[in-house]
Amino acid sequence: MAARPLKEIIEPGWADALEPVAERVAAMGDFLRAEIAAGR
């Protein structure tokens, strides 16, 4: 599953606030999806 833009998954105000760290949020999502896929 590919990361989606924050504005597609959270309220626009939060998406604007988190925009400076959007890459880090996406990386955390990638990590968590990999952990789930590995059964952890």
mmJSON file of the N, C-alpha and C atoms, coordinates in Angstrom:
{"data_MODEL":{"atom_site":{
"group_PDB":["ATOM","ATOM","ATOM","ATOM","ATOM","ATOM","ATOM","ATOM","ATOM","ATOM","ATOM","ATOM","ATOM","ATOM","ATOM","ATOM","ATOM","ATOM","ATOM","ATOM","ATOM","ATOM","ATOM","ATOM","ATOM","ATOM","ATOM","ATOM","ATOM","ATOM","ATOM","ATOM","ATOM","ATOM","ATOM","ATOM","ATOM","ATOM","ATOM","ATOM","ATOM","ATOM","ATOM","ATOM","ATOM","ATOM","ATOM","ATOM","ATOM","ATOM","ATOM","ATOM","ATOM","ATOM","ATOM","ATOM","ATOM","ATOM","ATOM","ATOM","ATOM","ATOM","ATOM","ATOM","ATOM","ATOM","ATOM","ATOM","ATOM","ATOM","ATOM","ATOM","ATOM","ATOM","ATOM","ATOM","ATOM","ATOM","ATOM","ATOM","ATOM","ATOM","ATOM","ATOM","ATOM","ATOM","ATOM","ATOM","ATOM","ATOM","ATOM","ATOM","ATOM","ATOM","ATOM","ATOM","ATOM","ATOM","ATOM","ATOM","ATOM","ATOM","ATOM","ATOM","ATOM","ATOM","ATOM","ATOM","ATOM","ATOM","ATOM","ATOM","ATOM","ATOM","ATOM","ATOM","ATOM","ATOM","ATOM","ATOM"],
"id":[1,2,3,4,5,6,7,8,9,10,11,12,13,14,15,16,17,18,19,20,21,22,23,24,25,26,27,28,29,30,31,32,33,34,35,36,37,38,39,40,41,42,43,44,45,46,47,48,49,50,51,52,53,54,55,56,57,58,59,60,61,62,63,64,65,66,67,68,69,70,71,72,73,74,75,76,77,78,79,80,81,82,83,84,85,86,87,88,89,90,91,92,93,94,95,96,97,98,99,100,101,102,103,104,105,106,107,108,109,110,111,112,113,114,115,116,117,118,119,120],
"type_symbol":["N","C","C","N","C","C","N","C","C","N","C","C","N","C","C","N","C","C","N","C","C","N","C","C","N","C","C","N","C","C","N","C","C","N","C","C","N","C","C","N","C","C","N","C","C","N","C","C","N","C","C","N","C","C","N","C","C","N","C","C","N","C","C","N","C","C","N","C","C","N","C","C","N","C","C","N","C","C","N","C","C","N","C","C","N","C","C","N","C","C","N","C","C","N","C","C","N","C","C","N","C","C","N","C","C","N","C","C","N","C","C","N","C","C","N","C","C","N","C","C"],
"label_atom_id":["N","CA","C","N","CA","C","N","CA","C","N","CA","C","N","CA","C","N","CA","C","N","CA","C","N","CA","C","N","CA","C","N","CA","C","N","CA","C","N","CA","C","N","CA","C","N","CA","C","N","CA","C","N","CA","C","N","CA","C","N","CA","C","N","CA","C","N","CA","C","N","CA","C","N","CA","C","N","CA","C","N","CA","C","N","CA","C","N","CA","C","N","CA","C","N","CA","C","N","CA","C","N","CA","C","N","CA","C","N","CA","C","N","CA","C","N","CA","C","N","CA","C","N","CA","C","N","CA","C","N","CA","C","N","CA","C","N","CA","C"],
"label_alt_id":[null,null,null,null,null,null,null,null,null,null,null,null,null,null,null,null,null,null,null,null,null,null,null,null,null,null,null,null,null,null,null,null,null,null,null,null,null,null,null,null,null,null,null,null,null,null,null,null,null,null,null,null,null,null,null,null,null,null,null,null,null,null,null,null,null,null,null,null,null,null,null,null,null,null,null,null,null,null,null,null,null,null,null,null,null,null,null,null,null,null,null,null,null,null,null,null,null,null,null,null,null,null,null,null,null,null,null,null,null,null,null,null,null,null,null,null,null,null,null,null],
"label_comp_id":["MET","MET","MET","ALA","ALA","ALA","ALA","ALA","ALA","ARG","ARG","ARG","PRO","PRO","PRO","LEU","LEU","LEU","LYS","LYS","LYS","GLU","GLU","GLU","ILE","ILE","ILE","ILE","ILE","ILE","GLU","GLU","GLU","PRO","PRO","PRO","GLY","GLY","GLY","TRP","TRP","TRP","ALA","ALA","ALA","ASP","ASP","ASP","ALA","ALA","ALA","LEU","LEU","LEU","GLU","GLU","GLU","PRO","PRO","PRO","VAL","VAL","VAL","ALA","ALA","ALA","GLU","GLU","GLU","ARG","ARG","ARG","VAL","VAL","VAL","ALA","ALA","ALA","ALA","ALA","ALA","MET","MET","MET","GLY","GLY","GLY","ASP","ASP","ASP","PHE","PHE","PHE","LEU","LEU","LEU","ARG","ARG","ARG","ALA","ALA","ALA","GLU","GLU","GLU","ILE","ILE","ILE","ALA","ALA","ALA","ALA","ALA","ALA","GLY","GLY","GLY","ARG","ARG","ARG"],
"label_asym_id":["A","A","A","A","A","A","A","A","A","A","A","A","A","A","A","A","A","A","A","A","A","A","A","A","A","A","A","A","A","A","A","A","A","A","A","A","A","A","A","A","A","A","A","A","A","A","A","A","A","A","A","A","A","A","A","A","A","A","A","A","A","A","A","A","A","A","A","A","A","A","A","A","A","A","A","A","A","A","A","A","A","A","A","A","A","A","A","A","A","A","A","A","A","A","A","A","A","A","A","A","A","A","A","A","A","A","A","A","A","A","A","A","A","A","A","A","A","A","A","A"],
"label_entity_id":["1","1","1","1","1","1","1","1","1","1","1","1","1","1","1","1","1","1","1","1","1","1","1","1","1","1","1","1","1","1","1","1","1","1","1","1","1","1","1","1","1","1","1","1","1","1","1","1","1","1","1","1","1","1","1","1","1","1","1","1","1","1","1","1","1","1","1","1","1","1","1","1","1","1","1","1","1","1","1","1","1","1","1","1","1","1","1","1","1","1","1","1","1","1","1","1","1","1","1","1","1","1","1","1","1","1","1","1","1","1","1","1","1","1","1","1","1","1","1","1"],
"label_seq_id":[1,1,1,2,2,2,3,3,3,4,4,4,5,5,5,6,6,6,7,7,7,8,8,8,9,9,9,10,10,10,11,11,11,12,12,12,13,13,13,14,14,14,15,15,15,16,16,16,17,17,17,18,18,18,19,19,19,20,20,20,21,21,21,22,22,22,23,23,23,24,24,24,25,25,25,26,26,26,27,27,27,28,28,28,29,29,29,30,30,30,31,31,31,32,32,32,33,33,33,34,34,34,35,35,35,36,36,36,37,37,37,38,38,38,39,39,39,40,40,40],
"pdbx_PDB_ins_code":[null,null,null,null,null,null,null,null,null,null,null,null,null,null,null,null,null,null,null,null,null,null,null,null,null,null,null,null,null,null,null,null,null,null,null,null,null,null,null,null,null,null,null,null,null,null,null,null,null,null,null,null,null,null,null,null,null,null,null,null,null,null,null,null,null,null,null,null,null,null,null,null,null,null,null,null,null,null,null,null,null,null,null,null,null,null,null,null,null,null,null,null,null,null,null,null,null,null,null,null,null,null,null,null,null,null,null,null,null,null,null,null,null,null,null,null,null,null,null,null],
"Cartn_x":[0.851,0.0,0.898,0.677,1.472,0.954,1.851,1.461,0.599,-0.449,-1.323,-1.009,-1.289,-1.07,-1.879,-1.297,-1.977,-3.363,-3.525,-4.827,-5.921,-5.537,-6.537,-6.973,-6.204,-6.517,-6.793,-6.464,-6.759,-7.356,-7.899,-8.538,-7.532,-7.973,-7.045,-6.187,-6.735,-5.946,-4.77,-5.032,-3.953,-2.958,-3.445,-2.547,-1.603,-2.131,-1.283,-0.245,-0.676,0.234,1.341,1.014,1.987,2.804,2.501,3.201,4.725,5.275,6.738,7.372,6.594,7.133,6.422,5.803,5.03,5.877,7.133,7.994,8.234,8.414,8.627,7.357,6.197,4.925,4.768,5.087,5.004,5.969,7.174,8.156,7.664,7.026,6.475,5.381,4.542,3.496,4.083,5.135,5.803,6.342,6.999,7.55,6.452,5.36,4.279,3.611,3.433,2.857,3.775,5.09,6.048,5.998,5.87,5.779,4.518,3.412,2.159,2.293,2.886,3.067,3.962,4.904,5.814,5.202,3.992,3.305,3.713,4.313,4.713,3.758],
"Cartn_y":[-1.174,0.0,1.239,2.107,3.332,4.387,5.211,6.305,7.303,7.772,8.775,10.133,11.201,12.54,12.728,13.438,13.652,14.253,15.168,15.828,14.851,13.653,12.641,11.798,11.808,10.886,11.556,12.846,13.55,14.919,15.54,16.851,17.85,18.711,19.626,20.481,20.922,21.719,20.933,19.663,18.799,18.517,18.307,18.043,19.222,20.437,21.625,21.688,21.394,21.455,20.409,19.251,18.156,18.172,19.074,19.115,19.177,19.947,19.983,18.623,17.723,16.402,15.285,15.621,14.642,13.451,13.68,12.56,11.613,12.154,11.309,10.52,11.154,10.468,9.321,9.563,8.519,7.384,7.711,6.678,5.834,6.467,5.707,4.765,5.24,4.381,3.201,3.439,2.345,1.322,1.806,0.92,0.083,0.733,0.009,-1.001,-0.649,-1.615,-2.824,-2.605,-3.714,-4.591,-3.979,-4.747,-5.612,-5.047,-5.809,-6.964,-6.702,-7.751,-8.868,-8.521,-9.518,-10.228,-9.837,-10.495,-9.995,-8.827,-8.281,-7.199],
"Cartn_z":[0.0,0.0,0.0,-0.912,-1.019,-0.045,0.422,1.311,0.541,1.199,0.587,1.191,0.46,1.014,2.301,3.256,4.534,4.355,3.393,3.202,2.783,2.318,1.942,3.133,4.221,5.31,6.651,6.785,8.031,7.725,8.747,8.616,8.048,7.128,6.46,7.392,8.515,9.455,10.017,10.368,10.857,9.744,8.545,7.417,7.203,7.295,7.152,8.271,9.509,10.652,10.552,9.994,9.906,8.62,7.711,6.423,6.561,7.518,7.633,7.954,8.54,8.89,8.122,7.006,6.232,5.802,5.437,5.031,6.192,7.386,8.57,8.891,8.78,9.02,8.021,6.757,5.734,6.046,6.504,6.849,8.019,9.001,10.13,9.647,8.727,8.17,7.426,6.644,5.932,6.921,7.981,8.999,9.65,10.044,10.715,9.793,8.514,7.574,7.418,7.391,7.285,8.534,9.699,10.944,10.956,10.528,10.474,9.491,8.332,7.326,7.847,8.727,9.294,10.5,10.869,11.972,13.35,13.398,14.709,15.149],
"occupancy":[1.0,1.0,1.0,1.0,1.0,1.0,1.0,1.0,1.0,1.0,1.0,1.0,1.0,1.0,1.0,1.0,1.0,1.0,1.0,1.0,1.0,1.0,1.0,1.0,1.0,1.0,1.0,1.0,1.0,1.0,1.0,1.0,1.0,1.0,1.0,1.0,1.0,1.0,1.0,1.0,1.0,1.0,1.0,1.0,1.0,1.0,1.0,1.0,1.0,1.0,1.0,1.0,1.0,1.0,1.0,1.0,1.0,1.0,1.0,1.0,1.0,1.0,1.0,1.0,1.0,1.0,1.0,1.0,1.0,1.0,1.0,1.0,1.0,1.0,1.0,1.0,1.0,1.0,1.0,1.0,1.0,1.0,1.0,1.0,1.0,1.0,1.0,1.0,1.0,1.0,1.0,1.0,1.0,1.0,1.0,1.0,1.0,1.0,1.0,1.0,1.0,1.0,1.0,1.0,1.0,1.0,1.0,1.0,1.0,1.0,1.0,1.0,1.0,1.0,1.0,1.0,1.0,1.0,1.0,1.0],
"B_iso_or_equiv":[0.0,0.0,0.0,0.0,0.0,0.0,0.0,0.0,0.0,0.0,0.0,0.0,0.0,0.0,0.0,0.0,0.0,0.0,0.0,0.0,0.0,0.0,0.0,0.0,0.0,0.0,0.0,0.0,0.0,0.0,0.0,0.0,0.0,0.0,0.0,0.0,0.0,0.0,0.0,0.0,0.0,0.0,0.0,0.0,0.0,0.0,0.0,0.0,0.0,0.0,0.0,0.0,0.0,0.0,0.0,0.0,0.0,0.0,0.0,0.0,0.0,0.0,0.0,0.0,0.0,0.0,0.0,0.0,0.0,0.0,0.0,0.0,0.0,0.0,0.0,0.0,0.0,0.0,0.0,0.0,0.0,0.0,0.0,0.0,0.0,0.0,0.0,0.0,0.0,0.0,0.0,0.0,0.0,0.0,0.0,0.0,0.0,0.0,0.0,0.0,0.0,0.0,0.0,0.0,0.0,0.0,0.0,0.0,0.0,0.0,0.0,0.0,0.0,0.0,0.0,0.0,0.0,0.0,0.0,0.0],
"pdbx_formal_charge":[null,null,null,null,null,null,null,null,null,null,null,null,null,null,null,null,null,null,null,null,null,null,null,null,null,null,null,null,null,null,null,null,null,null,null,null,null,null,null,null,null,null,null,null,null,null,null,null,null,null,null,null,null,null,null,null,null,null,null,null,null,null,null,null,null,null,null,null,null,null,null,null,null,null,null,null,null,null,null,null,null,null,null,null,null,null,null,null,null,null,null,null,null,null,null,null,null,null,null,null,null,null,null,null,null,null,null,null,null,null,null,null,null,null,null,null,null,null,null,null],
"auth_seq_id":[1,1,1,2,2,2,3,3,3,4,4,4,5,5,5,6,6,6,7,7,7,8,8,8,9,9,9,10,10,10,11,11,11,12,12,12,13,13,13,14,14,14,15,15,15,16,16,16,17,17,17,18,18,18,19,19,19,20,20,20,21,21,21,22,22,22,23,23,23,24,24,24,25,25,25,26,26,26,27,27,27,28,28,28,29,29,29,30,30,30,31,31,31,32,32,32,33,33,33,34,34,34,35,35,35,36,36,36,37,37,37,38,38,38,39,39,39,40,40,40],
"auth_comp_id":["MET","MET","MET","ALA","ALA","ALA","ALA","ALA","ALA","ARG","ARG","ARG","PRO","PRO","PRO","LEU","LEU","LEU","LYS","LYS","LYS","GLU","GLU","GLU","ILE","ILE","ILE","ILE","ILE","ILE","GLU","GLU","GLU","PRO","PRO","PRO","GLY","GLY","GLY","TRP","TRP","TRP","ALA","ALA","ALA","ASP","ASP","ASP","ALA","ALA","ALA","LEU","LEU","LEU","GLU","GLU","GLU","PRO","PRO","PRO","VAL","VAL","VAL","ALA","ALA","ALA","GLU","GLU","GLU","ARG","ARG","ARG","VAL","VAL","VAL","ALA","ALA","ALA","ALA","ALA","ALA","MET","MET","MET","GLY","GLY","GLY","ASP","ASP","ASP","PHE","PHE","PHE","LEU","LEU","LEU","ARG","ARG","ARG","ALA","ALA","ALA","GLU","GLU","GLU","ILE","ILE","ILE","ALA","ALA","ALA","ALA","ALA","ALA","GLY","GLY","GLY","ARG","ARG","ARG"],
"auth_asym_id":["A","A","A","A","A","A","A","A","A","A","A","A","A","A","A","A","A","A","A","A","A","A","A","A","A","A","A","A","A","A","A","A","A","A","A","A","A","A","A","A","A","A","A","A","A","A","A","A","A","A","A","A","A","A","A","A","A","A","A","A","A","A","A","A","A","A","A","A","A","A","A","A","A","A","A","A","A","A","A","A","A","A","A","A","A","A","A","A","A","A","A","A","A","A","A","A","A","A","A","A","A","A","A","A","A","A","A","A","A","A","A","A","A","A","A","A","A","A","A","A"],
"auth_atom_id":["N","CA","C","N","CA","C","N","CA","C","N","CA","C","N","CA","C","N","CA","C","N","CA","C","N","CA","C","N","CA","C","N","CA","C","N","CA","C","N","CA","C","N","CA","C","N","CA","C","N","CA","C","N","CA","C","N","CA","C","N","CA","C","N","CA","C","N","CA","C","N","CA","C","N","CA","C","N","CA","C","N","CA","C","N","CA","C","N","CA","C","N","CA","C","N","CA","C","N","CA","C","N","CA","C","N","CA","C","N","CA","C","N","CA","C","N","CA","C","N","CA","C","N","CA","C","N","CA","C","N","CA","C","N","CA","C","N","CA","C"],
"pdbx_PDB_model_num":[1,1,1,1,1,1,1,1,1,1,1,1,1,1,1,1,1,1,1,1,1,1,1,1,1,1,1,1,1,1,1,1,1,1,1,1,1,1,1,1,1,1,1,1,1,1,1,1,1,1,1,1,1,1,1,1,1,1,1,1,1,1,1,1,1,1,1,1,1,1,1,1,1,1,1,1,1,1,1,1,1,1,1,1,1,1,1,1,1,1,1,1,1,1,1,1,1,1,1,1,1,1,1,1,1,1,1,1,1,1,1,1,1,1,1,1,1,1,1,1]
}}}
